[in-house]
Amino acid sequence: MSKDKLWGGRFAQPTNKFVEEFTASIDFDKRLYHQDIRGSLAHARMLGKQGIIPHADVVAITDGLMKILDQIETGKFDFSVSLEDIHMNIESRLSAKIGEAGKRLHTGRSRNDQVALDIRLYLRDEIVEVSAYIDLLIDSLLFQAEQNIDVIMPGYTHLQTAQPILYSHHMLAYVEMLKRDKARMEDCLKRVNVLPLGAGALAGTTFPIDREYVAEQLDFPEVTRNSLDSVSDRDFALEFMSASSILMMHLSRFSEELIIWSTSEFKFIDLSDGFCTGSSIMPQKKNPDVPELVRGKTGRVYGNLMALLTVMKALPLAYNKDMQEDKEPLFDTIDTVKGSLKIFADMIREMKVNVATMRAAAAKGFSTATDVADYLVRKGMAFRDAHEVVGKSVAYCLNKKKDLPELTMEEWQSFSTMIDEDIYDNITLEASVNARRATGGTAMERVRQEIARVKSDK
């Protein structure tokens, strides 16, 4: 009854129409067509090399698969829901094209190890692309840092003015985050880049296959070592989605800052009109839609990770149909991360900095108070005592509606006789920034060194 199915021999009744639609994955896994065909070509070559199928069949299979690839890429291939997935759609068309030889292609493999291969091949390529997009965003951040190398802005803790820093130093903080993101992607790639084909349905195969040969054909440095784990493992996808969630968290943090900085209250930056939208009712509005959307899409990527973790959390070995639910969250994560990185790289490169506004903000909020304490320590006072002296001077300034640089020498010495005229040279914004010369500090010389270091490491 189910002769249209490649697995239909055991069944006496056709599959319920709604069951076909409910269980089919072709609508989303058809994006794996290139990987599926590439894997099948390598598998066919191995079958011929091992004498498992005739060489003439390998030639016919290769020719047939290449024609199917061309049909798919030119939009001439009709995908069928009744054939469930990309694997059966391609295999069925192959058999229809070349006859008996096409039916021999599946010798020594299962859809279980086939799909595991396809996902690994696909994700391997996508990780390389994601890493390239990370590099693009790093380049944009370096461009911002170099173009605004000496711009001073307030540094914050608790979103309260803390100490003056260089804007370029702030940009490099995100470079460090992205470098870690790229390192996580590259490390994840090591565990993605392992060949599962040859595990069969769950126990391996009785045919004398050569898995190492297939691995060499497909550029896998190693093969999986346990057939049960080979078909039931999705750790590599979870690891990618976890790394993606951390990456999106970094973009979301940056988005939040860009949104705040672009408000009329802050006016630190101007985002290019090309990355903003207006209001349907308020003609003055310029809304930072791109960072807002990236901030929102972060939750989407988190949700994808939780979805797959939940799918996998109670599955007995080996393969279960639940695992079909791995692809949509994985694909969506890939698309979201790549899109977010690309649009961020373009937006950051075009972003303009309001230098005077940033500097004015850095001068407020007693941002050089720590520098006064450090000044007293260098004069011989214990830091805790210096901390108290400066705290009292800040309280005095609040009462008198003054800032620290506005205090007279008489006022300064009322707090400590150790303070002298040179205090004024130590509490300028430039002095505060450039005094922080230790590795990782915000001093201009350090920022220049870090920019050079990042460039040399790329």
N, C-alpha and C positions, 0 to 999 in steps of 0.2 A: 504493500500500500504506500510506503514512504520511499519509493525508489528515487524521488527527486532529491532526497537527502543523501549525503555521502556516508552517513551513518545509519541509513534507514533499514538495513537488512533485518534487524531484530524486531522491528515494529510492524504490527498488523494494521494499525490505524494511522491516518495522517495526523500531523500536529494541529492542534486547535489554532485557528487563525490568530486569535488574540494572544495566545501563548507564543506564537512565532514573533509577533510584534514586541511583546513584553520582554522576551529573552534575547532578541537580536541586539547586536552591538555594532552593526555595520554603519549606522548613522554617525558614530563617532570614531570607530577604529579604522575607518577607511583611510584616515590620514597615515596609517602605517603601511600603505601599499608598497612604498619604495623599499622599506626594510624587509617586508615579507618576501618580496621578489628577490631581493639580494640574498636573504637567508636561504631561499629555495634553490637559487643558482649554486650556492656553495654546497648545499646538501646534495644536489644532483651530481655535481662533480665528484664529491666524495663517494657516492654510491657507485659511480662508474669506475673510479679508481680502485675501489675495493672489489670489483667484479660482482657487486650485488645486483646491478642492472646493466644491460648491454650498453656499449658506447653509443650505438645508434639512438638509444632512448635519451641519453644525456644530450646529444645534439638536438633532438626534437624538442626536448623539454626547454633547453636554453633558448632556442629560436622562438618557441611558443611564449615563453615568459617575457622575452624582450618585446614581442609584438603586443602583449597585454599591457606592459609598462607604457608603451607608446599610446595605446588606446586610452589608458587612464589619464595620462598627462595631456592628451589633446581633447579630453572630455567626451570620448566616444564609447566609454565603458559604462554599461548600465548595472548598477549595484542592486542586488536583490535581497530584500528583507528575509525571504524564505530560506536563503542560504546563510543566514545568521551573522556571519562575520567576514572580515577581509580575507581570512585564510581560505574559507570554503568558497567564497566568491571567485577568488583567483584560481583555485584548484579545479573548480567545476568548469570554468571557462577554458582552462588549459586542456582538460580531458575532452571537452567538446571540440576543441581545435585540432588536437593531435592524436586523439583516440587512446589506445591502450597504454601508450608510453606515459601519458599524463597521469594515469591511475597508479603508476609505479612510483611517482615522486614521493608519496607519503610513506614509503617503505622505511622502517627504522626510526620513525619519529611520531609524535603525537601533537595535537593542537596545544597540549599543555606546555611542552617544551618549546614549541614553535612561537606561541604568544610571548613566552618569557624572553625568547631571543629577540623578537620584534621590538618589545618595549625597551630592552637594554640597548639595542642598536639606535632606536629613536632618541632615547634619553641621552645617550652618549653624544650624539650630534648636537642636541639642544644645549647640553651643559657647555660645550665649546662656544656656542652662540651667546649664551648668557654671560659667560666670562668675557667675551668680546664687548658686550654691551656695558658690563661693569667698567671695563677699560675706557670706554667712551665717556662715561660719567666722571671717572677719575680725571680724564683729560680736561673736561669742562671745569671741574673744581680747581685744577692746577691753573687753568687759564684765568679764572676769577682771582685766585691767590696772587698770581704774578701781575695782573693788571691793577690790583689794589694792594700792593705789597705793604705800603706804609699807612694804610687806613686804620685808625684806632676806633674801637667800639667798646661798649661795656660788656664785660663777661658777667654771667649770671650764675647764682646758685639760688634754688627755691624761686626762680624767676624774679629775684631781687638783685639790684646792682651789687656786684661783688668787687671785681678788680678790672682795670682796663686791660684789654688784650688787642692784638692785631686781628682785623677781619680775616686776613690771610691765614692766621693760625686757626681761626674757627673753621674755615673751609678745609684745612688739612685734617681737622678732627674727623670729618666725614670721609676723607680719603683713607684714613686708618681703618674706619669701619668697613669700607668697601674692599680694602685689601684683605681683611679677614673674611669677608663674604666670598671673595674670589678664591681664597685658600681653602675654604670649606667646600666650594664647588669642585675644585681640583682634587681634593681628598676624596670626596664622594665619587668622583669619576673612577677612582681605583676599584671601588667595589661594584660599580656599574659594569665595568669593562671586563666581565668574566663570562665565558660562553656557557649557556645552559643546555644548548641543543645536544641531544644524545641521551638525555635523561628519560626520554619516552614519556609515557603517561605518568609514571611514578617510580618504576623499578629498573629503568634502563631498557635495553633491547637485546634480543637474541642474535641480531645480525652483527657481523664483524666490522662495525663502523670504525672510523678513524676520527675521533673528536678533535685531536690536536691538529689534524689537517684542516678541518673546518675552521678551527680557531685562527689558524694562519691565514686562511682565505679571507676571513672577516676582520682581521687585525685585532683579535683578542689575545692579550698576552698570556692568558691562562684559561683553564676550563673549571667548571664547578666540580666538586669532589663527592657529592652525595645526591643521588637522583631524587630522593624525596624532597630535600631542601631546594633542589634546583627548580622544581616546578611550583613550589609553594612559597618561595621567598619573594617578598616585596619590600624587604628592608631598604634596598637601594632606592626605591621610589620614595619611601618614607624619609629617608635621609636627605634626599634632594628637596623634598617638600619642607622639611625642618629647616634646612639651610636657607630655603627661599623665604620662609616665615621670618627668620632673623633678618635677612636682607630687606624685606618689606617693612619690618619694624624700624630699621634705620631710615628708610625713605619716608616713613610716616613721621618720625621725629623731625626730620628735616622739613617735611611738609608743614608741620605745625609751626616751626619757626618762620618759614616763608610767609605763611598766612598771617602770623602776628606782625612780622616785620613790614608787611605791605599795608597794614592798616593806617588810617589817617592819624591815629594816636602815636604810632612809632615812626612811620615814614622812613624806615631804614633802607628800603629797596623799592625799585620799580620793576615789576614783571612786564615782559614784552606783551603788547596788546594781543599778539598771536596766541598767547597761552591763557588768556582771560576771556570772560564773557561779561555782558551787561545785564541789566534788569529790564523786564518787560514793562515795568511801571515807573521805575526811578531812573531818570536819564543820566544821573551823575555817577551811577555805580560802575565799578570795575571789579569784578569778582575773580578771585584766584581759584578758578575751577579745577585746574590741573592738579595742584597740590592737594586740594580738597578730595578729589577723586582718588588720588594715590593713597591718601590717608584712609579713605573708605575701602579701597580694594585690599588693603592690608588685612582687614577682617575676613574678606573672602578667601585669601590664601591661608589664613589660620584655620578657617572652616574646612578647607580642603584637606589639610593635614589631619584634623580631628576626624573627618569623615573616613579617611583610609585607616587611621589607627583603630577606629571603631569597627570597621569591616574586618580587620585582621585579628582582633583581640581574642577571639574564641574559636578560631578555625582549627579543627584537627588536621593532621597531615593526611593526604598531601593536598592536591588541588581541590578547590570547591568553587561552585558557580558564583558564590559571593564575590570572588576575586575579579569578576568582570567589572565590578564597581571601582576598580583601581584606575581605569583610564580617564574617565571624565574629570575627576579632581586633579589628576596629574597633568592632563592636557591644559586644563584651565589655569593651573598654577604656572605652567610654562608660558602660556600666552600672556598672562597678567604680569608676570615678572619682566618678560622681555619688553612688553609695551610700556611699563612703568619706567624702566631704565632708559629706554630710548627717548621718551618724551621729557624725562628729567634732564638728560644730557643736553638736549636742545634748549630747554628752558633755562637752565643754569648758565649756559654760555651767553645767552642774550640778556641776562639779568643785569640791571644797572644799580649801582650803589650810591646812596645819598651820603656823601662823605661828611659834609658839615653836620648833618643831623646825627649821624653816628657819633661823631666826635663830641658834640654838645651833650649827648646822652651819657657818654663815658665820663664826662667831667662832673656829672651830678651824682648824688647818692653817696658822697664821701668815699669814692672808689679808691682813693690813694691812702686810706686810713692805715692799711697794713704796712705801707711804705714808711709811714711815720713811726710805727712800732719797730720796724726793722732798723730805721735810722737810730733810734734810741738804743737798741741792742748793740749796734756797732759802736756806740759811744760808751758802752759798758753796762747798761742796765739789763737786768734779767727780763726775759720775754714776757713773763706773766705780769711783772710790774709795768712794763712798757704798754702791755695790752690795756691795763687799767688806766694809765695816763691818757692814752688815746681815746678810750671810751669816755672819759670825762670831758675831753676836748670836743668830741662829737656832740655830747649832750649840751655843752655850752653853745656850740654852733647852732644846734637846733633851736635853742632858746633865743639866740640873737639873730636867727635867720641868716646865717653866714655859711660859707663853705670853708674847708680847711685852708686853701691857699689865700683866703681873704683875711685870715687872722694876722694881727700885728705882732711884731716881735715881743712886745710887752705882754700881749695875750698869751702867746706861746710859752713864754718863760713863767707865766703864772701857773702853768701845769708842770713844767720841769725846767730847771736852770741849765740842764744839759743841752737844751735846744738852742741852736745858734742860727745865724743868718743863712747858713748853707742848707737849712731845712727847705727853703723854697726851691732850690735846685733839685732836691730829691723827691719832690711830690708833683712834678709836672707829669703829664700823661706819658710823654716820651721817656722820661726817666724811669717811671714805673714799669713800662713795658720792657724797655731794654735792659733793666736790671735783672730780668729773669732769664739768665743766660744758660742755666743748666740744661742738659739734654732733655728735650721735650718741652722746654719753656717757650714763652711767647716772644722773646727778644727777636728783633729783626734778623740778626745774624743766624740764629737758630732756624727761623722760618725759611730763610734762603737755603740753608744747608738741607733742610728736610725736603724742600721742593726738588733740589738737585738729587737727593737720595732716591726719592720716589721715581724720578725720571730715569735714573740709572738702573733701577730695579725692573723696569718694564721690559 
